[in-house]
């Protein structure tokens, strides 16, 4: 499932705090400590847990997980715009299955001074949403990161303001294991600027997926 990578946090009790955009400037030293600790906990879960997505024979190559160096430049405030129309997308996945997902809103933010937008999706039909699910592609997918794109999860806020931290971007489980079914980012979530933050490829390993084929440029939306 798209959010399987969150299970390691539940298993270890590791919760990442998310601040509101209107809050005072964050303590960057605390942010770095929490980021490093969460990565260490994820490595431990992937290495030791019975339900680790990484097969035992692959752990030597894939662990510890590989990341860009932490960079606060890629942690930015974002605002969620919820539109009356919330279309359902027919999203291709790594196993060739088509999965219906609904756009619940659009996050607006600026990265390195460039205005950007990312759609927040949820499994359709949407009933209640505790967190925003973000899938995105960017030019790093061509060489440094998983070709099928990366994910982020943001706990839902009442204010609609979010701490969007690309240092938290992670690979879907299908990167490690071909048995998992992972949706690909829709075309509107293809960023033109490289995101040099978050999880990277392990040396000599590209992951799984049906040729890691991205979704088609047209006819993604099925119903309004």
Secondary structure by P-SEA (a helix, b strand, c coil): cccccaaaaaaacbbbbbbcccccccaaaaaaaaaaaaaaaaaaaaacccccccccccccccccccccccccccbbbbbbbbccccccccccccccbbbbbbbcbbbbbccccccbbbbbbcccccccccbbbbbbccccccccccccccccccccccccccccccccbbbccccccccbbbbcccccccccccccccbbbccccccccccccccccccccccc
